[in-house]
Amino acid sequence: MVHFKCAVRASSIKSLNGHHSLSAAQDHAQRLDITSQKRSIHPDQKPIAWSKAGIGKELDYVEAFKIHKKELAAGERKNSSLAEHLLLVISPEWLEETGDPHDPDNPRVKALFENAREWVESWAGQGSVWGLRYDRDEAGSGVIDVFVSPVHEQKQRKSDKTKKVISVNKSIQALFEMEKVLDPMVKRPRGALQSSWARWCQDYLDQRIERGDYKEKTKRDHIHADILAPVLQQKTKLIKEVKQIQEQKQAMSVEITNLKKQIEEQRVKVREEISKAQQRQKRRMRNIAAVILLDKEPQDRLKLLAETSHIVRRYVFEELPKVKPVKFDEEQLLKPLYDFLENMNEQSIAQLFQEYKQAVNAFLDNVSWVIEPKGTMFEGQIVE
């Protein structure tokens, strides 16, 4: 069974301006700072975003925070955080099961975006979230930015009156007390965020989603995204290169198979041509004798016989030995010619050609090979 991981990263926002401030978070969301500009590789893909600032101003976090304070009639505690910036992380592979993790229409992207707000407000209070964002222009995916400012009643020191103030730590501490009962492994308040988010994901998104390993177990420190990103990009590049090599290997394998098939087809074709050449050569030699026998004039027959005998003689006793030793009785093949020269008459001519034809046939029947014809891949070789 495939399992997926989830995690939470939390950082406190201390002021409206400066480092780790609302304005800094706003500049990052609007891609106005150097860090966000380096990470943005698809600037045309706008984030999925919501804030209390309203439509068209989803990334105006300073305005959204002011509206949030006014809406809940809450003040700020001296030296306390104004808000908590949560990064809710889930394995991109889980999002990829239903489509592109950068696609706003991916049903799991929609579910993640909706559940992020619901989970935070389940322990921070209804209406405590004033900003949500899912970036789509970065290489990575599966991260929801949540901005939350929980509001609690605070009793005034000089009177029994109470007032509403923003208190992030109070909400996280209350969550910690609950999670210690459900998960004895939780040892730190912000560790409770990890366990609670994992349980929510299992209940409302997918039972296969699991909490990341406890820090007490791994002893690992958090690696900043700017350090980890180049490593992940290199990993992605290597995976892509391996995939390309595998595709090239597959293509080469197919090409080699096709070449082998073509070579085999050519081999079969050549052997067929060789077989046909053998048959043509035998028919040619037999037809020489037939032409001589059909000629009407004895003198012409004698002339053709002499020419033919020369061809046969040169082929058998001059050309063939250069390629392969041939043991054949020259006298047996040419004896009819010798007899003819000693006793030439009409009857002896007919007998001569009959014996000559038999001698030629005997020769061809005993020779079961032929030299490869020109223009073939085996040119000049002997074929048994």
N, C-alpha and C positions, 0 to 999 in steps of 0.2 A: 504494500500500500504506500502510495506517495504521500509524503508529509511536507508541510510548508511552515515557514517561520514568520513570527511577527515580533515587533519590538517597539519601544517608546524611547525617544530622546527628549529631554526637558531642559529648558534654560529660562531663567527669569529675566523679565524686562524691568529695568529699574527706573527709567526716566523717559521723558518725551523726546529728548535730544541727546546726542552723544553716542558713545559706544554701548552696544547692547540696549539700544533705546527703541522706542516705537518708530521714530523717523528712520533709523538705520534699517529696521525690518521692512519698512515701507519702501525705501530705496531698493532694497534687495528684491522685493516682490515686483517692483516696477522696472527691474533690470537697469538701474541707474548706477549701481556700484560695480567695481572692477570684478569682484568675485562672481557675481551673477552673470556678468557679460561673458566671462570665460567659460562658464558652465553651459550657457545657452548655445546650442548647436542648431536648433530649429526655431528661430525667432518668429516665424510666421504662425507657429502653433501656440495660441494664447491659452492661459491657464483656465481651469474650471475654478471659479472663485465666487465667494459670497461674503458680504460684510454688512454690518448695520448702517454703513454709510449710504447704502442704496445702490440701485442699478446705475451702471456707468461709473461708479466710484468704489467698486469692490476692493480695490487695492489701496484705498486711502485709509490707512490704519489709524492715523492720528485723529481723523474725523470720526471714524467708527468707534474709537475708544471714548471720545467725548460724548457721542450720542449714547453709548452704553452707560456711562456714568449718570447722564441726565435721565435716562429711561428708568434706571433702578434707584435713582436718588441716592447715590452712594458717594462717599468721600474717600480720601486716601489716608492711609496710616503713614506716619513719619518714618522714613528709612525702610519702608516696606516695598515689596514689588508691586508694580502696577498691573502686571499680567504675567501669565506663564505661556511661553511659546513651546508647544508640543509638536514633535514630529512623530506621527503614527506610521509605522513601517509595516509592510506586508510583502511577502515574496512576490516578485514580478511574475514568476512562473505560474502562480495561482491566477493572476489576471490574464495571462496568455492562454489559459485553457478556453477562454470564451472570446478571444480576439486580441487585437493590438492593445497593449497596456497604455498607450498614449491616446487611444480613441475615446472621445467623450461619450460615444454611444455604446461602448463596451458595457454590458450589464453589470459586470463585477466592479468596474471603475465607478459606476453610479452607486452601487451598493456600498462600496468602501467610503465614498464621499458622504453619503447619508449617515452611515453608522458611526463615522468619526465624531460627528457632532452629538449624536444620541448618547454615545458612550461617555464622552466628557461631561455632558450635562447630567448623566445618571449619578455622578458623585460630586460634581461641582455646583449643581443646582440648575434649575430651569432658567434659561435665558442668560446663562453665564458666558456662553461663547459669543464673541462678537466678530470673529473673522475665520474664514476657511479658505484654503487654497490647495489645488492639485496641479503642480507644474507639469507641462507637456513638452517643453522645449529642451529639456536636458536628456542626456543619454540614458540615465537611470529612470526608474518609475516605481510606483507602489508606495509613495510617500505623501501623506496629507499634512499640511501645516495648519495647526489649530491655535487660535489665540483666545485665551480664556481669562476672565477676571471674576472669580467668585466673590460674592457679596455676603457678609455676615453681620449680625447685630452685635454691636459693641457697647458695653455698659460704660458710661462716663464716670470718672473717678469722683467728681465733686457732687454728683447727684445720682439719683436712681434712674435717670433717663438713659435711653439707648439711642444709638445712631447706626446707620448702615455704612459699613466700610469695606473696602476691597481687601481680602485676605486669602492669598493663594496657599500659603503654608497651612492654614487651618483646615482647608478642604483636603489637602494631600495627607495631612496627619490623620484626619478622620478616616480616609480611605485605608491608610496603613493599619489602623487599629482593626478594621474589618478584615483585611486581607491576611493578617497574622493568624486569624482563626481558621481561614480557609486554606492557607498555604504556609505551613510552619517554616518553609525555606526562606521566606521573605524576612530580611534582616534590616532593611533600610526603607524609609518612607517612599523614596522615589522608585525603589524596587517593587513597591506595591502597584505602581502604574503598569509595570511589565506584566505582572500576574493577572491583574484585572482586565487589561486589554486582551490578553490571550484568551481568557475565559469568555469574554464578550464575543470575540471572533469565532470561537468554537460554537457558541450558542446561536449566533445570528448570521454568520457567514459560511463557515465550513468546519466540520469536526476535525478535519485533517490539519488544521492550523495549530501550531504549537508555540509555546513560549520559548524564547531564546534561552541559552544556558545562563545559569546564575553567575554573577561576577565572582562570588566567593569560590565558585568551582573552577572557572576558567582562569582567574587571576589576570585577565586581559584588560588593558585600558582602551578607552574608545579611540578609534582612529578617525581623524578628521576627514571629512569628505574630500577636501582638496588634496589630501595625501593619498587617499584610497582611490580616487577617480582615475588617475593615470594608470594605476595597477589594473583596475577593472577594464579600462580602455585597451590596454595591452593584451589582457586576457581575451577580450572580445575580438581583437584583431587576429590573435593567434588561432582562435576557434574558427574564424572566417577563413584564414589561410589553409587550415587543415581541411575544412570542408571543400575548398576549391581544389586542393590536391586530390582529395578522394573522388571528386567529380571528374577531374582530369584522368585519374587512374581508371575510373569506370569507362570513360570515353575511349581511352587507349585500349582497354581490354576488349571493348566492342569492335574497335578498328582492327585489332590483331585477329579476332575471330573471323571478321569479314575477309581479311587478307588470306588467312588460312583456307577459307572456303573458296576464294577465287583461285588460289594456287592449286587446290585439289581439282577444281573444275577444269583449270587449264591443263593439268596433268592428264585427266581423263580424256580431254579433247585431243591432246597430242598423241596419246596412245591409240585413240581411234584413227587419227590420221596415219600413224605408223602402220596400223593393221591394214588400212586401205592401200597404203603405198606398197606393202608386201604383196597384196593381192594383185595390184596393178602391174608390179614387176614380173610376177609369175605369168600373168596373162600375156604380157608383152613378149616374153621369151617363147612362150608356146605359140603365139601368133606369128612369130618369125618363120617357124617351120611350116605353119599352115599356109602362109603367103607363097612360100617357095613351092609347095606341092600343088597349089592352084595355078601357078604360072604355066602357060601353054608351051612356050618355046624352051627346049632343053638347054640352049646356050644361055638364055636369060636365067634359067634355074641355076645353072652352074655358077653364073656370076653372082647371083644373090647368095648362093650357098657359100661361095668363097668370102663374100663380104660379111656374111653372118658368122661364119666360122672365125673370122678375124676378131669380130666383136666379142664373141664368146671366149675365144682364146685369151685376148687381152684382159677381159674382165676376170676370168678364173685364175690365170697364171701370172698376171702382172699387178692388178689393182688389189685384189683380195689379200694376197700375202702381206701387203703393207699394213693392213688393219688386223688381220687374224690369220694365223697359219691354217692353210687348207690342204688337207690330204685328199687328192683326187687324181685318178689315173687319166693323164692327158691322152694316152693312146686309146683308152676306152671311149673317151668323148669324141676324138677326131678320127677313129678308125674308119667310119663310113666314108670320110673324105679321101683317105688313102686308097681304099678299095675302088672308089669311083675313078680316081686318076689312073689306075691301072687297067680298068675294064669299063670304058664308058659306052653305054648303049641305052636305049629307051627303057628297057626292062630294069637294067641296073640302076637307072636314075630313080625310078619309082621306089625300088627297094631301098636305095640309098636314103631317100628322104624319110621313108618310114622308120628306118633304123636311127636316123639323125634325130627325128622327133622323139623317139623313145629315149635316146641318150639325153636329150635336153630335159625331158620330163623327169628322168631319173635323177639328174643333177639337181633340179629345183626341189624335188621332193626330199632330197637329203640335206638341203640347205634350209634351215628353219629360222634364219635371222636375216636382217636387212640393215643397211646403214641409214641412220636418221636423215630425212630430207632436209634441205636448207629452209631457213626461216622458222625453225622450231627451237625450243629452249634446250633441246638435247642434240643440236646439230653436230654431225660428225661422229656420234657415238654408236656403238653396236647395240642393237636390241635383240635379245635372245627370243 
